[in-house]
Each structure stands twice: as structure tokens, then as C-alpha cells.
Amino acid sequence: MNIKYKLTIVSFLQFFVWGAWLITIGNYWFGNKGWGGAEFGAVFSTLGISSIIMPALTGIIADKWVNAEKLYGILHILSGLVMCFLPQVEDPIVFYWMIFLAMLFYMPSIAMSNSVAFSLLKSNKFDVVKVFPSIRVWGTIGFIAAMWITNLSGNKASANMFYISSITSFALGVYAFTLPTCPVQGKDQNNTSFSKRLGLDAFKLLANYKMALFFVFSMFLGGALQLTNMYGDTFLSDFSKIVAYQDSLVVRYSTIILSISQISETLFILAIPFFLKRFGIKQVMLFSMIAWVLRFGLFAFGDPGDGLWMIILSCIIYGMAFDFFNISGSLFIETTTDQSIRSSAQGLFMMMTNGFGSFFGGIISGVMIDTYFTTDGIRDWKNIWLSFAFYSLLITIAFAILFKHKHVPKEPDVTII
């Protein structure tokens, strides 16, 4: 089979594994188990912790001791093994530690799937910049497909979502062993310091006020990135408690409605080069922050009846909110940091957003919802979303005032990967 097709299958399955449960776990947690919000926030914080400590460590292992494609397969087999035991867990604390273990295996596999793809494409003389985007987009398609299957099979609040994820993870793990070899780097890495391999050399960027401010705001906005993944499906499904909406399309197909967000994400990527050329990185990032305000605000006032358009529009806006921040932020680092620490700086950006940002966002949102917005098991979704919108608005205003970056209009060489 052509290597591009092999890598397309890898990309599809990589995110299918995640999409099978990430959006719907809130329904399982609150609706099926009836567990609390603070513990749920802690569960989502495991994504952040794993993103901080594991990618660099598995990268070192792949560079020095184990072929990347084999290590990638092992990570998925171990992740799938843990996930298949989750349905038997009856205690939220035990569930936390189990999902934490699963994420320690899964989260580094995201970066490793890219490394494997780059290595194999280069060894087969492909232009990575040209070929990789068409492969990676199938990851988003896989995520959407998993969401649809989980919803349409009646498992959006069922433990079967974990079995779907586990079986797919096993399949991907085994399939990875059929990929061509990605040899270890061995001696080429011997002269590289351990701190540099961990990406710690990028921390010297924090001595620069502008870069330090950028990373701080990255962490703050990173706290909002997973909130609708955490609570979106539970929010829409909770409309079933209102008689007028019990049999609405939003309640029955909540996960499919939310998949509009991922579809939008694939489309907004195409608009980024135009916006960067016309407005510059700071303005594009501000557009993203404003989009987060609208994303949460529209959810606050939307409903399955006359307010359905707000829910749909919120899902469409998600594409701008997510892509314009993550991709423009990555491009800002690419164009403003020295080449010698550029990879480490990109790692630091991901650590601040998907690591520390997601960790604190998960913990704080869970405690806040339990303490201020839940009464007798009923969640006040309107004020929950308004509080998230207000948080995003404060970040937007502060970023607009404090972050100074002059845009010089020019023809940018921007390729979205």
C-alpha cells in the first residue's frame, strides 16, 4: 500500500480513538454515574498533566532506543488496555487514576504520530509541507466519525464508548507494527544535552517581556480550550429535563450537533493565510479570543427551539476560536524565535496551552460549577456559559491592551500543517 494511504489510516484512527469518548464522557459521568463536577474537572486535567510530562520523554526513547513506529504501536496497545477496564470502575477516584494512566500513554502518541509521518514521508522523498496537510485532515474526519458513531449507536452516555475507543486503539497499535521502519537516531543524539532534549532551553524566552506575555496569555486561553469538550454534550443532553425539548433533535443527536464544531475547524484553516496577511498575528489572535466569547455566550442563550440558531452558530464559530489561536500562535513562534530553539519553543507553546492551561481549566471549572452553579444535581447552564464568556472577555481586553506587536503587511509564506 502507498505510504500516504498507510499514514492516512493512522491519522484517521489516531483521532477516532479520542473522538469516541472525549465529547461524550460528560454524559457518562453526570448522567450515567451521577458523579460530581469537581472530580470531573480533575479527570480532564489529566490531559494537561500528560501533555506536560510525557511527549518529551517518549521522544527521547524513540530517538535513542526504540523505533518510533514500534513505540507508537506499544503506546496505543497500552492505552487501549487501560480504556477497556474503565467501564468496570464504580468509584470516581479510581476512574481518575485509570484515565490518567490511559492519557499517559495516549497524549504522547499525538506528537509521535506526526513524527512517524514526517520520518516516513521524508524517507520516501515526499514534500512534507505539500503532502502532510491532506493526511492530517483525516484525523479530524476520524474524530467526527467517532462522534457520529457513538451518538447514532446510542452510546453517548454508555460505557460502550470506552470499548469503541479501546478496540480502535488496539487495532491502531497492531497496525503501527506494519509500518516501515523509523530507525532510532542513536549516536546523532549523544551530544545533545538532556535539558535541551526536554525542551527546557526554550524557557529562556520568558526573559523577554513580549514572549513571556505571549506564553502567559497562551496558558490563560488554554484554560478555555477544553471547556466545551468537557461540558458541551452534557449541556445539550440536559435539555431533556425540559418537557418541551425532551424529543428534540438537539437532545437526540447532541454529539452530531457538536461535530459541526470540528467540521468548522477544517474549513477555517483555509481562511488563516488571508487573515494573517490582511490583519497580522495579533489581530488574528484577538479574533480568536472574541470568538471564544461568542462561543460561550451563544451557548448561554441558545436552546433547541427558537434559540437553535445560536447553538448552531456557536458550533460554527468554534472553528475560528480554535484554529485562529492555535495556528496563529504557532506561526508567531515560528517567525519570532531563533532557529536553534524553535522546536523547543513550539513545545513550550503546547505545554502552556494543552498542558498547564488545560490542567488549571479542568480543575477550576469543575470546582466552580459544583460550588456556584449546581443545586440538587441541576446545573445552571446559562450562568455557567456566561461565566466562561466573561472570563474570555477579560483575557481579550487584557491581551488587546498589554500585548504589543506591530503588523508589517507583506506576502507571507504561510503553509498550514
N, C-alpha and C positions, 0 to 999 in steps of 0.2 A: 504493500500500500504506500502511496505517496506520503512523504513525511509531513506535508502540510495537512493532509487528511487525518493522519495519526494525531497531530497536535491539536487539530480542531476537536477531535473526540475528547482529548484530555481536557481542553478548555471547557467544553460543554459539561462534562461530568464533574469537574472541579467545583463549579458553582451550582450545579444541580444538587450536590451533596449539602450545600449550605442553604439553598433556597427551599429545601424540603421541610425545614423546621424554623429558620430564623424569624420569619414574619409571623408564623402561627403559634410559636411557643407560648406567647402571652395567653392565647385562648386555652391552651392545655393547662397552663399554670393557674390562671384565675378561674376559668370556667369549669375545668375538669377536676382539678385538685383543690381549688379554693385556698391556695396558699397566699401569703402576704406580699405586698408591694416592695417592702424593704429587701426581703430575700430575693425577689425577682430582679431588682436593680443590681444586687450583688452577682447574680448569675450572668447578667450582661457585662459586668465589669471584668469577667474572666477573659473576654475577647481582648480587652485593653491590656491586661497583665501579660497574656500570652504574646501579644504583639510587641511588647517591650522586651521580653527576655529570650524568646525562642528563635526568631529569624536569624539573628547573628550567629547563635550557637550552632544551628543546623547548617548554616552557610559554611562555618569553619569545618564541620565534619565532612561536608560534601567536597570541600576544597582539598582536604588532607587525607581522608581515609576511605570514604565510601563513594562510589559513583552516584552522581546526583539523581539519575533516574531510578536507581535502586532504593536510595534513601527516601525519595519521594513516594515510591510504592509502599515502603515499610511504614511511613507516617500515616498513609491512608488506611492501611490494614489495621494499625493500632487504633486509629481514631474510630474506624468502623466497629472494632471490637468493643470499645467503651460505649459507643452510642447504642449498641444493641442491648445493653444492660439497663439503660435509662428507664424503660417502661416498667421495670420491676421495683424501682425506687419509690418508697412511700413517705420519705422524710425530706423536707426541703433542704436541710443542711447536707445530707448525704448527696442529694441531687446536685447541689452546688459543687461539691468536690468531684463528682463524676463528670459534670460538664466542663469543669476546669481542666481535668485530665484530658478530656477529649479535645479541648481547644489548644492545649499544649502541643498536641500532635497536628491538629488541623491548621491553625493560623500560620505556622511557618511554611506549610505546603503551598499557600497562595504565592508567596515570593518565589518558592522553589519551582513552581510550575512555569513562571516566567523565565527563570534561569535555565531550565531544561529546554524550553522553547528557543531561547536565544542561542544556546550552545548548538542545538541540532540544526537550526536554520543556517547558522554561520558555517558549520562543518559541511553542509550541503550546498554552499555557495549561493544562498538566497540573500536578497537585500532585506535585512531585518526591518528597517523602517517602512518599507513598502509592503511587506508580507504580513508582519505580525498583527496589525490592526484588524485585518479580516479574520484572523484566527481568534483574537481576544474577544471580539464582539459575540462569538458563540458562547462565551462564558455567561454573558448577560442573558442570552437566549436560554441557556440551560437553567439559570436561576428562575426565569419567568416560567419555563416549562414545569419545573418542580412545584412552584406555587400553584399553578393551574391543576396539576395532578393531585396535590394534597387537598385542594378545595373540592374539585369535582368528584373525588373518590370518597368524600365525606369524612376526611381525616384531619380537618383543620383544628379540631380540639381533641384529637385522639392520639394515643401513644404510638399509633402506627406510623406517624410522621418520622419517628426516630428509626423505625425499621426500614422505611424507604431510604432514608439517609445512609443508614448503616450498610444496606445491601449495595447501594451505589458506590459507597466508599470502598467496600471490599472489591467490587468489580474494577474500579479505577486502580486500586492498589495492585491487583494482579496484572491488569493491562499495562501498567507502567514498566513491568519487567520485560515486556515485549518491545519496548522502545530501543532504538540504537543506543550504544554506549556513550555516556558523557563522562570521559575519564577524569580522575582526580587530578588536581593541579600539582600536587606533590611538592617538589623542590622549588617550584616557582613561588611558593608561598612562604618558604622558610625564612626569608629575610624581612618579612612583614611583621611589625610588632603586634602583640596581642591586642593592645588598646586600639590600634588602627583597624584591625580586623573586626573589632566590635563596633567600630564607627565612632569611638569616643573623641577622635581628633576633631570632629565637626563641632564639638561643644565650644571650641574657641571662638566660633561665630557669635556666641552670646556676649562676647566683649564689645561687639558693635551694637550701638543703641538701636539702629534701624532693624537689624536682623533679630536682635533679642525681642523687640516689639512684635515683629512678624511671627516669631515662634510662640510667643505668649498668646497672641490672638488666635493662632492655629490651634492651640490647646483649648482655649475658651470655646471656639466654634466647633471643635471636635467633640465637645460635650453634647452638642445638639445633633450630631450626625446620625446617631443610632436611635434617637427618641421615637421616631415614627416607626422604625423597625420593631422596637420594643412594644409599643402600645397601640399601633395603628389598627391591627386586626382585632384586638380586644375591644377597642373603641367602636368600630363598626359593628361588631357582633353584639355589643351591649344594647344596640337599638332594638334587639329582640325583646327587651324588657318593657318596651313601649308598645301597647296593643296595636296602634295604627301602623307600626313598622315591622311587626313580627314576621310577616311573609314577604318583605320587600326584597328586591334584587340585591340591595346593599348587604343585608343580613345573610342571605343565602350564598352570595358569591363575593364575600368581603375580600378574600385573598386575591381573587381575579381583579376586583376593582383596584386594589393596591398595586397590582402588577403594572398598571398604567404608569406608575412612577418609574419602573425600570425601563419600560418602553420609551418613555420620555427621555430618560437618561441617554439612551443610544442615539436619539435624534439631536439633543442639544450639543453633543460632542461636535457635530458638524458645523455648528454656529460659532464655536470658540475662535477660530482664526480670524473671522471677520470682526468680532467684538474686540479681540486683543489689538488688532490693527487700528481700529477706529477709536477705542477708548483707553487702552492701556491696562496694565495688570491691576492697578489699584481700583480703578472704576469697575472692572470686571468682578473683582472680589467683593466690592460693595454691592453690585447687582446680586451676587450670590447671597450675601447677608440679608438684603431686603427680601429676596425670595424665600429665605427661611422664615422671616417674619410673616409673610403671606401664607406660606405652607401651614404654619401652626394656626394663624388667625382664621383662615378659611375652614380648617377643621373645627375650630371653636364654634362657628356659627352654621356649619353645614348639617344637613340631616337627609334621610332617604326620600323625603318628599320634595317640597318646594326648594329646599336647600341642597338638592343633589348636585346641582351645577357647581356649588362651592367645593364639594368633596372631589369631584372630577377635576376641577381647575387646580385644586391643591396638589393632586397627583401629577398633573402636567407640570406645574411649577417646580416640583421636586427635581426634575432633570436639570434645570438651571441652578437650583440651590446646591445640588451635589457636585455636578461637573465643573461649574464655574469656579468653585472654591478649590477642589482637589487638583484639577488640571492646571489652572492658572497659578496656583501656589507652587506646584511642582516646576512650572516654567519660570517662575520668578527666581527660584533657587538655581535653576539651570543657567540663567542668564546673569546672575549677580554673584556667584561664588567661584572661587578658584578651582580649576580642573582637578587639582590634586586632592581636594576634599569634597568634590561634587557628589560622589556616590554616598559618602557618609552624611552629607548634608540632606540628601533626599531621604536617607534612613531616619535622620533626626526629625524631619518633617512628618514622616509617617508615625514615628514614635509619639510625637506631640499630639497628633490628631487621633489616630486609631489606637494609640496606647494610652497615654495619660488622659487625653480628652475623653475617650470612651469610658475609661475606668471611673473617673470622677462623675461623668454624666450619668452613668448607670447607677452608681451608689447614691448620689444626691437626689436624683429624680425619684428613685424608689422610696427613699425615706420621706421626701416631701409629699408624694402622693398619699402615702399611708397616714402621715401626720395631719395634713391640712385638707385633703380633698377626698377622703374616704369616710363614709358614715354607714355603719351597719352593712358593710360589704358593697355599698353603692358608691361608685366613683363619679365625681363631679367633673365630667369631661370638658365642659365648656371652660371652666376656670383652670383646669389642668393645661389645656392648649393655650389659653390666654397667658398663663404664666410663662410658658415656653416662648411664646411670641414676644412678650415683654423682655425676657432675657436676651433674645436675639436682637431686639431693637436697641438695647443698651450697648451690646457689642458693636452693632453697626454704627451708632453715633460716636462711640469712643474711637473706633477704627478710622472713621472719616476725619476726626479731629487730630488724632495723635500720629497716625502713620503718614509720613511724608514721602511721596515718590513721584517724581516728575516723569510724565509720559512724553517720549520723543517719537512722534509718528514716523513710521517707516514700514517698508515691506518686510514683515517678519518671516523668518524661515521656520514656520511652525508646523510640525507634524504631530498629530495626536496619536499617541501609542497607548 
